[in-house]
């Protein structure tokens, strides 16, 4: 499972250590969670907080 962040304006993805978008300065509050399912496909979920991601 991998967790990353995405800027809602630029749709650019960042690692968890990045707090704000480098381009536009927007606070990164959305988390993208990727989980590999039984069929070996990546399932992507967007959640509003880290506690939901886990
Ligand atoms: Zn941005």
mmCIF file of the protein (N, C-alpha, C, O) and its ligand, coordinates in Angstrom:
data_MODEL
# 
_entry.id   MODEL 
# 
loop_
_entity.id 
_entity.type 
_entity.pdbx_number_of_molecules 
1 polymer     1 
2 non-polymer 1 
# 
_entity_poly.entity_id                      1 
_entity_poly.type                           'polypeptide(L)' 
_entity_poly.nstd_linkage                   no 
_entity_poly.nstd_monomer                   no 
_entity_poly.pdbx_seq_one_letter_code       
;(UNK)(UNK)(UNK)(UNK)(UNK)(UNK)(UNK)(UNK)(UNK)(UNK)(UNK)(UNK)(UNK)(UNK)(UNK)(UNK)
(UNK)(UNK)(UNK)(UNK)(UNK)(UNK)(UNK)(UNK)(UNK)(UNK)(UNK)(UNK)(UNK)(UNK)(UNK)(UNK)
(UNK)(UNK)(UNK)(UNK)(UNK)(UNK)(UNK)(UNK)(UNK)(UNK)(UNK)(UNK)(UNK)(UNK)(UNK)(UNK)
(UNK)(UNK)(UNK)(UNK)(UNK)(UNK)
;
_entity_poly.pdbx_seq_one_letter_code_can   XXXXXXXXXXXXXXXXXXXXXXXXXXXXXXXXXXXXXXXXXXXXXXXXXXXXXX 
_entity_poly.pdbx_strand_id                 A 
# 
loop_
_entity_poly_seq.entity_id 
_entity_poly_seq.num 
_entity_poly_seq.mon_id 
_entity_poly_seq.hetero 
1 1  UNK n 
1 2  UNK n 
1 3  UNK n 
1 4  UNK n 
1 5  UNK n 
1 6  UNK n 
1 7  UNK n 
1 8  UNK n 
1 9  UNK n 
1 10 UNK n 
1 11 UNK n 
1 12 UNK n 
1 13 UNK n 
1 14 UNK n 
1 15 UNK n 
1 16 UNK n 
1 17 UNK n 
1 18 UNK n 
1 19 UNK n 
1 20 UNK n 
1 21 UNK n 
1 22 UNK n 
1 23 UNK n 
1 24 UNK n 
1 25 UNK n 
1 26 UNK n 
1 27 UNK n 
1 28 UNK n 
1 29 UNK n 
1 30 UNK n 
1 31 UNK n 
1 32 UNK n 
1 33 UNK n 
1 34 UNK n 
1 35 UNK n 
1 36 UNK n 
1 37 UNK n 
1 38 UNK n 
1 39 UNK n 
1 40 UNK n 
1 41 UNK n 
1 42 UNK n 
1 43 UNK n 
1 44 UNK n 
1 45 UNK n 
1 46 UNK n 
1 47 UNK n 
1 48 UNK n 
1 49 UNK n 
1 50 UNK n 
1 51 UNK n 
1 52 UNK n 
1 53 UNK n 
1 54 UNK n 
# 
loop_
_struct_asym.id 
_struct_asym.entity_id 
A 1 
B 2 
# 
loop_
_chem_comp.id 
_chem_comp.type 
_chem_comp.mon_nstd_flag 
UNK 'L-peptide linking' . 
ZN  non-polymer         . 
# 
_pdbx_entity_nonpoly.entity_id   2 
_pdbx_entity_nonpoly.name        ? 
_pdbx_entity_nonpoly.comp_id     ZN 
# 
_pdbx_nonpoly_scheme.asym_id         B 
_pdbx_nonpoly_scheme.entity_id       2 
_pdbx_nonpoly_scheme.mon_id          ZN 
_pdbx_nonpoly_scheme.ndb_seq_num     1 
_pdbx_nonpoly_scheme.pdb_seq_num     101 
_pdbx_nonpoly_scheme.auth_seq_num    101 
_pdbx_nonpoly_scheme.pdb_mon_id      ZN 
_pdbx_nonpoly_scheme.auth_mon_id     ZN 
_pdbx_nonpoly_scheme.pdb_strand_id   A 
_pdbx_nonpoly_scheme.pdb_ins_code    . 
# 
loop_
_atom_site.group_PDB 
_atom_site.id 
_atom_site.type_symbol 
_atom_site.label_atom_id 
_atom_site.label_alt_id 
_atom_site.label_comp_id 
_atom_site.label_asym_id 
_atom_site.label_entity_id 
_atom_site.label_seq_id 
_atom_site.pdbx_PDB_ins_code 
_atom_site.Cartn_x 
_atom_site.Cartn_y 
_atom_site.Cartn_z 
_atom_site.occupancy 
_atom_site.B_iso_or_equiv 
_atom_site.pdbx_formal_charge 
_atom_site.auth_seq_id 
_atom_site.auth_comp_id 
_atom_site.auth_asym_id 
_atom_site.auth_atom_id 
_atom_site.pdbx_PDB_model_num 
ATOM   1   N  N  . UNK A 1 1  ? 0.846   -1.199  0.000   1.00 0.00 ? 1   UNK A N  1 
ATOM   2   C  CA . UNK A 1 1  ? 0.000   0.000   0.000   1.00 0.00 ? 1   UNK A CA 1 
ATOM   3   C  C  . UNK A 1 1  ? 0.873   1.237   0.000   1.00 0.00 ? 1   UNK A C  1 
ATOM   4   O  O  . UNK A 1 1  ? 1.819   1.350   0.779   1.00 0.00 ? 1   UNK A O  1 
ATOM   5   N  N  . UNK A 1 2  ? 0.538   2.171   -0.893  1.00 0.00 ? 2   UNK A N  1 
ATOM   6   C  CA . UNK A 1 2  ? 1.275   3.424   -0.909  1.00 0.00 ? 2   UNK A CA 1 
ATOM   7   C  C  . UNK A 1 2  ? 0.311   4.581   -0.703  1.00 0.00 ? 2   UNK A C  1 
ATOM   8   O  O  . UNK A 1 2  ? -0.835  4.539   -1.151  1.00 0.00 ? 2   UNK A O  1 
ATOM   9   N  N  . UNK A 1 3  ? 0.783   5.601   -0.030  1.00 0.00 ? 3   UNK A N  1 
ATOM   10  C  CA . UNK A 1 3  ? -0.041  6.788   0.212   1.00 0.00 ? 3   UNK A CA 1 
ATOM   11  C  C  . UNK A 1 3  ? 0.684   8.004   -0.325  1.00 0.00 ? 3   UNK A C  1 
ATOM   12  O  O  . UNK A 1 3  ? 1.865   8.208   -0.041  1.00 0.00 ? 3   UNK A O  1 
ATOM   13  N  N  . UNK A 1 4  ? -0.019  8.808   -1.099  1.00 0.00 ? 4   UNK A N  1 
ATOM   14  C  CA . UNK A 1 4  ? 0.582   10.045  -1.584  1.00 0.00 ? 4   UNK A CA 1 
ATOM   15  C  C  . UNK A 1 4  ? -0.432  11.169  -1.444  1.00 0.00 ? 4   UNK A C  1 
ATOM   16  O  O  . UNK A 1 4  ? -1.577  10.939  -1.055  1.00 0.00 ? 4   UNK A O  1 
ATOM   17  N  N  . UNK A 1 5  ? -0.008  12.375  -1.761  1.00 0.00 ? 5   UNK A N  1 
ATOM   18  C  CA . UNK A 1 5  ? -0.889  13.541  -1.683  1.00 0.00 ? 5   UNK A CA 1 
ATOM   19  C  C  . UNK A 1 5  ? -1.064  14.128  -3.067  1.00 0.00 ? 5   UNK A C  1 
ATOM   20  O  O  . UNK A 1 5  ? -0.198  13.971  -3.927  1.00 0.00 ? 5   UNK A O  1 
ATOM   21  N  N  . UNK A 1 6  ? -2.181  14.804  -3.287  1.00 0.00 ? 6   UNK A N  1 
ATOM   22  C  CA . UNK A 1 6  ? -2.410  15.412  -4.584  1.00 0.00 ? 6   UNK A CA 1 
ATOM   23  C  C  . UNK A 1 6  ? -2.929  16.837  -4.424  1.00 0.00 ? 6   UNK A C  1 
ATOM   24  O  O  . UNK A 1 6  ? -3.778  17.121  -3.579  1.00 0.00 ? 6   UNK A O  1 
ATOM   25  N  N  . UNK A 1 7  ? -2.395  17.718  -5.256  1.00 0.00 ? 7   UNK A N  1 
ATOM   26  C  CA . UNK A 1 7  ? -2.902  19.087  -5.291  1.00 0.00 ? 7   UNK A CA 1 
ATOM   27  C  C  . UNK A 1 7  ? -4.218  19.108  -6.072  1.00 0.00 ? 7   UNK A C  1 
ATOM   28  O  O  . UNK A 1 7  ? -4.258  18.641  -7.210  1.00 0.00 ? 7   UNK A O  1 
ATOM   29  N  N  . UNK A 1 8  ? -5.292  19.639  -5.486  1.00 0.00 ? 8   UNK A N  1 
ATOM   30  C  CA . UNK A 1 8  ? -6.585  19.668  -6.184  1.00 0.00 ? 8   UNK A CA 1 
ATOM   31  C  C  . UNK A 1 8  ? -6.585  20.598  -7.390  1.00 0.00 ? 8   UNK A C  1 
ATOM   32  O  O  . UNK A 1 8  ? -7.403  20.433  -8.296  1.00 0.00 ? 8   UNK A O  1 
ATOM   33  N  N  . UNK A 1 9  ? -5.687  21.565  -7.416  1.00 0.00 ? 9   UNK A N  1 
ATOM   34  C  CA . UNK A 1 9  ? -5.651  22.510  -8.535  1.00 0.00 ? 9   UNK A CA 1 
ATOM   35  C  C  . UNK A 1 9  ? -4.806  21.993  -9.686  1.00 0.00 ? 9   UNK A C  1 
ATOM   36  O  O  . UNK A 1 9  ? -5.261  21.964  -10.830 1.00 0.00 ? 9   UNK A O  1 
ATOM   37  N  N  . UNK A 1 10 ? -3.575  21.583  -9.388  1.00 0.00 ? 10  UNK A N  1 
ATOM   38  C  CA . UNK A 1 10 ? -2.654  21.165  -10.445 1.00 0.00 ? 10  UNK A CA 1 
ATOM   39  C  C  . UNK A 1 10 ? -2.766  19.678  -10.758 1.00 0.00 ? 10  UNK A C  1 
ATOM   40  O  O  . UNK A 1 10 ? -2.278  19.214  -11.789 1.00 0.00 ? 10  UNK A O  1 
ATOM   41  N  N  . UNK A 1 11 ? -3.406  18.940  -9.870  1.00 0.00 ? 11  UNK A N  1 
ATOM   42  C  CA . UNK A 1 11 ? -3.474  17.477  -9.991  1.00 0.00 ? 11  UNK A CA 1 
ATOM   43  C  C  . UNK A 1 11 ? -2.093  16.853  -10.026 1.00 0.00 ? 11  UNK A C  1 
ATOM   44  O  O  . UNK A 1 11 ? -1.872  15.822  -10.660 1.00 0.00 ? 11  UNK A O  1 
ATOM   45  N  N  . UNK A 1 12 ? -1.186  17.488  -9.344  1.00 0.00 ? 12  UNK A N  1 
ATOM   46  C  CA . UNK A 1 12 ? 0.163   16.951  -9.259  1.00 0.00 ? 12  UNK A CA 1 
ATOM   47  C  C  . UNK A 1 12 ? 0.286   16.166  -7.958  1.00 0.00 ? 12  UNK A C  1 
ATOM   48  O  O  . UNK A 1 12 ? -0.281  16.550  -6.935  1.00 0.00 ? 12  UNK A O  1 
ATOM   49  N  N  . UNK A 1 13 ? 1.025   15.075  -8.006  1.00 0.00 ? 13  UNK A N  1 
ATOM   50  C  CA . UNK A 1 13 ? 1.138   14.235  -6.821  1.00 0.00 ? 13  UNK A CA 1 
ATOM   51  C  C  . UNK A 1 13 ? 2.444   14.497  -6.087  1.00 0.00 ? 13  UNK A C  1 
ATOM   52  O  O  . UNK A 1 13 ? 3.488   14.736  -6.693  1.00 0.00 ? 13  UNK A O  1 
ATOM   53  N  N  . UNK A 1 14 ? 2.353   14.444  -4.763  1.00 0.00 ? 14  UNK A N  1 
ATOM   54  C  CA . UNK A 1 14 ? 3.517   14.656  -3.925  1.00 0.00 ? 14  UNK A CA 1 
ATOM   55  C  C  . UNK A 1 14 ? 3.636   13.552  -2.901  1.00 0.00 ? 14  UNK A C  1 
ATOM   56  O  O  . UNK A 1 14 ? 2.685   12.810  -2.654  1.00 0.00 ? 14  UNK A O  1 
ATOM   57  N  N  . UNK A 1 15 ? 4.802   13.451  -2.312  1.00 0.00 ? 15  UNK A N  1 
ATOM   58  C  CA . UNK A 1 15 ? 4.976   12.494  -1.227  1.00 0.00 ? 15  UNK A CA 1 
ATOM   59  C  C  . UNK A 1 15 ? 4.371   13.053  0.048   1.00 0.00 ? 15  UNK A C  1 
ATOM   60  O  O  . UNK A 1 15 ? 4.004   14.226  0.114   1.00 0.00 ? 15  UNK A O  1 
ATOM   61  N  N  . UNK A 1 16 ? 4.272   12.193  1.067   1.00 0.00 ? 16  UNK A N  1 
ATOM   62  C  CA . UNK A 1 16 ? 3.612   12.583  2.309   1.00 0.00 ? 16  UNK A CA 1 
ATOM   63  C  C  . UNK A 1 16 ? 4.337   13.697  3.042   1.00 0.00 ? 16  UNK A C  1 
ATOM   64  O  O  . UNK A 1 16 ? 3.723   14.429  3.818   1.00 0.00 ? 16  UNK A O  1 
ATOM   65  N  N  . UNK A 1 17 ? 5.627   13.835  2.808   1.00 0.00 ? 17  UNK A N  1 
ATOM   66  C  CA . UNK A 1 17 ? 6.391   14.838  3.543   1.00 0.00 ? 17  UNK A CA 1 
ATOM   67  C  C  . UNK A 1 17 ? 6.123   16.249  3.033   1.00 0.00 ? 17  UNK A C  1 
ATOM   68  O  O  . UNK A 1 17 ? 6.464   17.220  3.708   1.00 0.00 ? 17  UNK A O  1 
ATOM   69  N  N  . UNK A 1 18 ? 5.521   16.379  1.854   1.00 0.00 ? 18  UNK A N  1 
ATOM   70  C  CA . UNK A 1 18 ? 5.241   17.695  1.286   1.00 0.00 ? 18  UNK A CA 1 
ATOM   71  C  C  . UNK A 1 18 ? 3.920   18.208  1.855   1.00 0.00 ? 18  UNK A C  1 
ATOM   72  O  O  . UNK A 1 18 ? 2.906   17.512  1.804   1.00 0.00 ? 18  UNK A O  1 
ATOM   73  N  N  . UNK A 1 19 ? 3.933   19.428  2.397   1.00 0.00 ? 19  UNK A N  1 
ATOM   74  C  CA . UNK A 1 19 ? 2.732   19.939  3.055   1.00 0.00 ? 19  UNK A CA 1 
ATOM   75  C  C  . UNK A 1 19 ? 1.902   20.836  2.146   1.00 0.00 ? 19  UNK A C  1 
ATOM   76  O  O  . UNK A 1 19 ? 0.683   20.918  2.299   1.00 0.00 ? 19  UNK A O  1 
ATOM   77  N  N  . UNK A 1 20 ? 2.555   21.507  1.204   1.00 0.00 ? 20  UNK A N  1 
ATOM   78  C  CA . UNK A 1 20 ? 1.827   22.399  0.310   1.00 0.00 ? 20  UNK A CA 1 
ATOM   79  C  C  . UNK A 1 20 ? 2.374   22.240  -1.103  1.00 0.00 ? 20  UNK A C  1 
ATOM   80  O  O  . UNK A 1 20 ? 3.528   21.860  -1.303  1.00 0.00 ? 20  UNK A O  1 
ATOM   81  N  N  . UNK A 1 21 ? 1.511   22.542  -2.083  1.00 0.00 ? 21  UNK A N  1 
ATOM   82  C  CA . UNK A 1 21 ? 1.906   22.408  -3.478  1.00 0.00 ? 21  UNK A CA 1 
ATOM   83  C  C  . UNK A 1 21 ? 3.042   23.368  -3.814  1.00 0.00 ? 21  UNK A C  1 
ATOM   84  O  O  . UNK A 1 21 ? 3.004   24.545  -3.455  1.00 0.00 ? 21  UNK A O  1 
ATOM   85  N  N  . UNK A 1 22 ? 4.043   22.852  -4.502  1.00 0.00 ? 22  UNK A N  1 
ATOM   86  C  CA . UNK A 1 22 ? 5.194   23.675  -4.851  1.00 0.00 ? 22  UNK A CA 1 
ATOM   87  C  C  . UNK A 1 22 ? 4.808   24.744  -5.871  1.00 0.00 ? 22  UNK A C  1 
ATOM   88  O  O  . UNK A 1 22 ? 5.334   25.857  -5.843  1.00 0.00 ? 22  UNK A O  1 
ATOM   89  N  N  . UNK A 1 23 ? 3.893   24.402  -6.765  1.00 0.00 ? 23  UNK A N  1 
ATOM   90  C  CA . UNK A 1 23 ? 3.485   25.321  -7.820  1.00 0.00 ? 23  UNK A CA 1 
ATOM   91  C  C  . UNK A 1 23 ? 2.581   26.443  -7.333  1.00 0.00 ? 23  UNK A C  1 
ATOM   92  O  O  . UNK A 1 23 ? 2.877   27.621  -7.535  1.00 0.00 ? 23  UNK A O  1 
ATOM   93  N  N  . UNK A 1 24 ? 1.466   26.068  -6.683  1.00 0.00 ? 24  UNK A N  1 
ATOM   94  C  CA . UNK A 1 24 ? 0.446   27.074  -6.356  1.00 0.00 ? 24  UNK A CA 1 
ATOM   95  C  C  . UNK A 1 24 ? 0.314   27.338  -4.866  1.00 0.00 ? 24  UNK A C  1 
ATOM   96  O  O  . UNK A 1 24 ? -0.415  28.248  -4.472  1.00 0.00 ? 24  UNK A O  1 
ATOM   97  N  N  . UNK A 1 25 ? 1.000   26.567  -4.024  1.00 0.00 ? 25  UNK A N  1 
ATOM   98  C  CA . UNK A 1 25 ? 0.966   26.832  -2.600  1.00 0.00 ? 25  UNK A CA 1 
ATOM   99  C  C  . UNK A 1 25 ? -0.259  26.327  -1.872  1.00 0.00 ? 25  UNK A C  1 
ATOM   100 O  O  . UNK A 1 25 ? -0.434  26.614  -0.688  1.00 0.00 ? 25  UNK A O  1 
ATOM   101 N  N  . UNK A 1 26 ? -1.115  25.577  -2.556  1.00 0.00 ? 26  UNK A N  1 
ATOM   102 C  CA . UNK A 1 26 ? -2.309  25.039  -1.923  1.00 0.00 ? 26  UNK A CA 1 
ATOM   103 C  C  . UNK A 1 26 ? -1.941  23.989  -0.881  1.00 0.00 ? 26  UNK A C  1 
ATOM   104 O  O  . UNK A 1 26 ? -1.079  23.140  -1.110  1.00 0.00 ? 26  UNK A O  1 
ATOM   105 N  N  . UNK A 1 27 ? -2.610  24.062  0.271   1.00 0.00 ? 27  UNK A N  1 
ATOM   106 C  CA . UNK A 1 27 ? -2.405  23.043  1.291   1.00 0.00 ? 27  UNK A CA 1 
ATOM   107 C  C  . UNK A 1 27 ? -2.880  21.694  0.774   1.00 0.00 ? 27  UNK A C  1 
ATOM   108 O  O  . UNK A 1 27 ? -3.976  21.577  0.224   1.00 0.00 ? 27  UNK A O  1 
ATOM   109 N  N  . UNK A 1 28 ? -2.052  20.688  0.954   1.00 0.00 ? 28  UNK A N  1 
ATOM   110 C  CA . UNK A 1 28 ? -2.410  19.365  0.444   1.00 0.00 ? 28  UNK A CA 1 
ATOM   111 C  C  . UNK A 1 28 ? -3.158  18.597  1.526   1.00 0.00 ? 28  UNK A C  1 
ATOM   112 O  O  . UNK A 1 28 ? -2.565  18.119  2.493   1.00 0.00 ? 28  UNK A O  1 
ATOM   113 N  N  . UNK A 1 29 ? -4.466  18.488  1.345   1.00 0.00 ? 29  UNK A N  1 
ATOM   114 C  CA . UNK A 1 29 ? -5.289  17.855  2.365   1.00 0.00 ? 29  UNK A CA 1 
ATOM   115 C  C  . UNK A 1 29 ? -5.899  16.544  1.891   1.00 0.00 ? 29  UNK A C  1 
ATOM   116 O  O  . UNK A 1 29 ? -6.511  15.816  2.673   1.00 0.00 ? 29  UNK A O  1 
ATOM   117 N  N  . UNK A 1 30 ? -5.730  16.248  0.615   1.00 0.00 ? 30  UNK A N  1 
ATOM   118 C  CA . UNK A 1 30 ? -6.270  14.990  0.104   1.00 0.00 ? 30  UNK A CA 1 
ATOM   119 C  C  . UNK A 1 30 ? -5.172  13.940  0.023   1.00 0.00 ? 30  UNK A C  1 
ATOM   120 O  O  . UNK A 1 30 ? -4.053  14.213  -0.412  1.00 0.00 ? 30  UNK A O  1 
ATOM   121 N  N  . UNK A 1 31 ? -5.515  12.756  0.445   1.00 0.00 ? 31  UNK A N  1 
ATOM   122 C  CA . UNK A 1 31 ? -4.560  11.657  0.387   1.00 0.00 ? 31  UNK A CA 1 
ATOM   123 C  C  . UNK A 1 31 ? -5.021  10.634  -0.634  1.00 0.00 ? 31  UNK A C  1 
ATOM   124 O  O  . UNK A 1 31 ? -6.206  10.311  -0.716  1.00 0.00 ? 31  UNK A O  1 
ATOM   125 N  N  . UNK A 1 32 ? -4.092  10.136  -1.397  1.00 0.00 ? 32  UNK A N  1 
ATOM   126 C  CA . UNK A 1 32 ? -4.412  9.094   -2.374  1.00 0.00 ? 32  UNK A CA 1 
ATOM   127 C  C  . UNK A 1 32 ? -3.809  7.785   -1.878  1.00 0.00 ? 32  UNK A C  1 
ATOM   128 O  O  . UNK A 1 32 ? -2.603  7.677   -1.657  1.00 0.00 ? 32  UNK A O  1 
ATOM   129 N  N  . UNK A 1 33 ? -4.661  6.819   -1.714  1.00 0.00 ? 33  UNK A N  1 
ATOM   130 C  CA . UNK A 1 33 ? -4.218  5.521   -1.212  1.00 0.00 ? 33  UNK A CA 1 
ATOM   131 C  C  . UNK A 1 33 ? -4.299  4.510   -2.343  1.00 0.00 ? 33  UNK A C  1 
ATOM   132 O  O  . UNK A 1 33 ? -5.335  4.371   -2.993  1.00 0.00 ? 33  UNK A O  1 
ATOM   133 N  N  . UNK A 1 34 ? -3.219  3.819   -2.568  1.00 0.00 ? 34  UNK A N  1 
ATOM   134 C  CA . UNK A 1 34 ? -3.213  2.782   -3.602  1.00 0.00 ? 34  UNK A CA 1 
ATOM   135 C  C  . UNK A 1 34 ? -3.000  1.420   -2.946  1.00 0.00 ? 34  UNK A C  1 
ATOM   136 O  O  . UNK A 1 34 ? -2.045  1.209   -2.198  1.00 0.00 ? 34  UNK A O  1 
ATOM   137 N  N  . UNK A 1 35 ? -3.900  0.526   -3.242  1.00 0.00 ? 35  UNK A N  1 
ATOM   138 C  CA . UNK A 1 35 ? -3.815  -0.825  -2.688  1.00 0.00 ? 35  UNK A CA 1 
ATOM   139 C  C  . UNK A 1 35 ? -3.874  -1.825  -3.838  1.00 0.00 ? 35  UNK A C  1 
ATOM   140 O  O  . UNK A 1 35 ? -4.680  -1.692  -4.758  1.00 0.00 ? 35  UNK A O  1 
ATOM   141 N  N  . UNK A 1 36 ? -3.015  -2.813  -3.766  1.00 0.00 ? 36  UNK A N  1 
ATOM   142 C  CA . UNK A 1 36 ? -3.036  -3.860  -4.790  1.00 0.00 ? 36  UNK A CA 1 
ATOM   143 C  C  . UNK A 1 36 ? -4.028  -4.941  -4.369  1.00 0.00 ? 36  UNK A C  1 
ATOM   144 O  O  . UNK A 1 36 ? -3.900  -5.512  -3.286  1.00 0.00 ? 36  UNK A O  1 
ATOM   145 N  N  . UNK A 1 37 ? -5.000  -5.220  -5.205  1.00 0.00 ? 37  UNK A N  1 
ATOM   146 C  CA . UNK A 1 37 ? -6.022  -6.199  -4.825  1.00 0.00 ? 37  UNK A CA 1 
ATOM   147 C  C  . UNK A 1 37 ? -5.642  -7.607  -5.283  1.00 0.00 ? 37  UNK A C  1 
ATOM   148 O  O  . UNK A 1 37 ? -4.553  -7.834  -5.809  1.00 0.00 ? 37  UNK A O  1 
ATOM   149 N  N  . UNK A 1 38 ? -6.560  -8.539  -5.072  1.00 0.00 ? 38  UNK A N  1 
ATOM   150 C  CA . UNK A 1 38 ? -6.261  -9.952  -5.344  1.00 0.00 ? 38  UNK A CA 1 
ATOM   151 C  C  . UNK A 1 38 ? -5.957  -10.210 -6.815  1.00 0.00 ? 38  UNK A C  1 
ATOM   152 O  O  . UNK A 1 38 ? -5.215  -11.138 -7.136  1.00 0.00 ? 38  UNK A O  1 
ATOM   153 N  N  . UNK A 1 39 ? -6.517  -9.409  -7.706  1.00 0.00 ? 39  UNK A N  1 
ATOM   154 C  CA . UNK A 1 39 ? -6.279  -9.593  -9.138  1.00 0.00 ? 39  UNK A CA 1 
ATOM   155 C  C  . UNK A 1 39 ? -5.006  -8.898  -9.613  1.00 0.00 ? 39  UNK A C  1 
ATOM   156 O  O  . UNK A 1 39 ? -4.737  -8.807  -10.810 1.00 0.00 ? 39  UNK A O  1 
ATOM   157 N  N  . UNK A 1 40 ? -4.224  -8.410  -8.638  1.00 0.00 ? 40  UNK A N  1 
ATOM   158 C  CA . UNK A 1 40 ? -2.970  -7.751  -8.941  1.00 0.00 ? 40  UNK A CA 1 
ATOM   159 C  C  . UNK A 1 40 ? -3.152  -6.402  -9.645  1.00 0.00 ? 40  UNK A C  1 
ATOM   160 O  O  . UNK A 1 40 ? -2.263  -5.930  -10.354 1.00 0.00 ? 40  UNK A O  1 
ATOM   161 N  N  . UNK A 1 41 ? -4.323  -5.794  -9.433  1.00 0.00 ? 41  UNK A N  1 
ATOM   162 C  CA . UNK A 1 41 ? -4.563  -4.457  -9.965  1.00 0.00 ? 41  UNK A CA 1 
ATOM   163 C  C  . UNK A 1 41 ? -4.444  -3.436  -8.845  1.00 0.00 ? 41  UNK A C  1 
ATOM   164 O  O  . UNK A 1 41 ? -4.687  -3.744  -7.678  1.00 0.00 ? 41  UNK A O  1 
ATOM   165 N  N  . UNK A 1 42 ? -4.075  -2.243  -9.206  1.00 0.00 ? 42  UNK A N  1 
ATOM   166 C  CA . UNK A 1 42 ? -3.988  -1.175  -8.218  1.00 0.00 ? 42  UNK A CA 1 
ATOM   167 C  C  . UNK A 1 42 ? -5.338  -0.480  -8.091  1.00 0.00 ? 42  UNK A C  1 
ATOM   168 O  O  . UNK A 1 42 ? -5.914  -0.018  -9.076  1.00 0.00 ? 42  UNK A O  1 
ATOM   169 N  N  . UNK A 1 43 ? -5.826  -0.416  -6.860  1.00 0.00 ? 43  UNK A N  1 
ATOM   170 C  CA . UNK A 1 43 ? -7.072  0.289   -6.578  1.00 0.00 ? 43  UNK A CA 1 
ATOM   171 C  C  . UNK A 1 43 ? -6.720  1.612   -5.927  1.00 0.00 ? 43  UNK A C  1 
ATOM   172 O  O  . UNK A 1 43 ? -5.973  1.646   -4.949  1.00 0.00 ? 43  UNK A O  1 
ATOM   173 N  N  . UNK A 1 44 ? -7.253  2.703   -6.461  1.00 0.00 ? 44  UNK A N  1 
ATOM   174 C  CA . UNK A 1 44 ? -6.930  4.029   -5.957  1.00 0.00 ? 44  UNK A CA 1 
ATOM   175 C  C  . UNK A 1 44 ? -8.117  4.621   -5.226  1.00 0.00 ? 44  UNK A C  1 
ATOM   176 O  O  . UNK A 1 44 ? -9.242  4.600   -5.723  1.00 0.00 ? 44  UNK A O  1 
ATOM   177 N  N  . UNK A 1 45 ? -7.858  5.146   -4.045  1.00 0.00 ? 45  UNK A N  1 
ATOM   178 C  CA . UNK A 1 45 ? -8.902  5.811   -3.271  1.00 0.00 ? 45  UNK A CA 1 
ATOM   179 C  C  . UNK A 1 45 ? -8.403  7.176   -2.843  1.00 0.00 ? 45  UNK A C  1 
ATOM   180 O  O  . UNK A 1 45 ? -7.235  7.333   -2.486  1.00 0.00 ? 45  UNK A O  1 
ATOM   181 N  N  . UNK A 1 46 ? -9.275  8.156   -2.878  1.00 0.00 ? 46  UNK A N  1 
ATOM   182 C  CA . UNK A 1 46 ? -8.925  9.477   -2.389  1.00 0.00 ? 46  UNK A CA 1 
ATOM   183 C  C  . UNK A 1 46 ? -9.668  9.717   -1.086  1.00 0.00 ? 46  UNK A C  1 
ATOM   184 O  O  . UNK A 1 46 ? -10.893 9.607   -1.037  1.00 0.00 ? 46  UNK A O  1 
ATOM   185 N  N  . UNK A 1 47 ? -8.943  10.040  -0.046  1.00 0.00 ? 47  UNK A N  1 
ATOM   186 C  CA . UNK A 1 47 ? -9.567  10.260  1.259   1.00 0.00 ? 47  UNK A CA 1 
ATOM   187 C  C  . UNK A 1 47 ? -9.151  11.608  1.818   1.00 0.00 ? 47  UNK A C  1 
ATOM   188 O  O  . UNK A 1 47 ? -8.144  12.182  1.405   1.00 0.00 ? 47  UNK A O  1 
ATOM   189 N  N  . UNK A 1 48 ? -9.932  12.102  2.758   1.00 0.00 ? 48  UNK A N  1 
ATOM   190 C  CA . UNK A 1 48 ? -9.708  13.442  3.299   1.00 0.00 ? 48  UNK A CA 1 
ATOM   191 C  C  . UNK A 1 48 ? -8.752  13.494  4.459   1.00 0.00 ? 48  UNK A C  1 
ATOM   192 O  O  . UNK A 1 48 ? -8.300  14.577  4.832   1.00 0.00 ? 48  UNK A O  1 
ATOM   193 N  N  . UNK A 1 49 ? -8.428  12.350  5.046   1.00 0.00 ? 49  UNK A N  1 
ATOM   194 C  CA . UNK A 1 49 ? -7.503  12.378  6.159   1.00 0.00 ? 49  UNK A CA 1 
ATOM   195 C  C  . UNK A 1 49 ? -6.725  11.081  6.234   1.00 0.00 ? 49  UNK A C  1 
ATOM   196 O  O  . UNK A 1 49 ? -7.132  10.059  5.681   1.00 0.00 ? 49  UNK A O  1 
ATOM   197 N  N  . UNK A 1 50 ? -5.597  11.140  6.929   1.00 0.00 ? 50  UNK A N  1 
ATOM   198 C  CA . UNK A 1 50 ? -4.732  9.969   7.009   1.00 0.00 ? 50  UNK A CA 1 
ATOM   199 C  C  . UNK A 1 50 ? -5.355  8.855   7.833   1.00 0.00 ? 50  UNK A C  1 
ATOM   200 O  O  . UNK A 1 50 ? -5.112  7.678   7.566   1.00 0.00 ? 50  UNK A O  1 
ATOM   201 N  N  . UNK A 1 51 ? -6.160  9.212   8.836   1.00 0.00 ? 51  UNK A N  1 
ATOM   202 C  CA . UNK A 1 51 ? -6.757  8.177   9.661   1.00 0.00 ? 51  UNK A CA 1 
ATOM   203 C  C  . UNK A 1 51 ? -7.738  7.353   8.852   1.00 0.00 ? 51  UNK A C  1 
ATOM   204 O  O  . UNK A 1 51 ? -7.904  6.159   9.103   1.00 0.00 ? 51  UNK A O  1 
ATOM   205 N  N  . UNK A 1 52 ? -8.403  7.989   7.865   1.00 0.00 ? 52  UNK A N  1 
ATOM   206 C  CA . UNK A 1 52 ? -9.308  7.258   6.982   1.00 0.00 ? 52  UNK A CA 1 
ATOM   207 C  C  . UNK A 1 52 ? -8.532  6.350   6.033   1.00 0.00 ? 52  UNK A C  1 
ATOM   208 O  O  . UNK A 1 52 ? -9.016  5.292   5.631   1.00 0.00 ? 52  UNK A O  1 
ATOM   209 N  N  . UNK A 1 53 ? -7.333  6.775   5.685   1.00 0.00 ? 53  UNK A N  1 
ATOM   210 C  CA . UNK A 1 53 ? -6.548  6.025   4.720   1.00 0.00 ? 53  UNK A CA 1 
ATOM   211 C  C  . UNK A 1 53 ? -6.116  4.685   5.297   1.00 0.00 ? 53  UNK A C  1 
ATOM   212 O  O  . UNK A 1 53 ? -5.926  3.712   4.566   1.00 0.00 ? 53  UNK A O  1 
ATOM   213 N  N  . UNK A 1 54 ? -5.963  4.647   6.618   1.00 0.00 ? 54  UNK A N  1 
ATOM   214 C  CA . UNK A 1 54 ? -5.494  3.408   7.252   1.00 0.00 ? 54  UNK A CA 1 
ATOM   215 C  C  . UNK A 1 54 ? -6.667  2.579   7.690   1.00 0.00 ? 54  UNK A C  1 
ATOM   216 O  O  . UNK A 1 54 ? -6.484  1.496   8.246   1.00 0.00 ? 54  UNK A O  1 
HETATM 217 ZN ZN . ZN  B 2 .  ? -0.973  23.089  -7.015  1.00 0.00 ? 101 ZN  A ZN 1 
# 
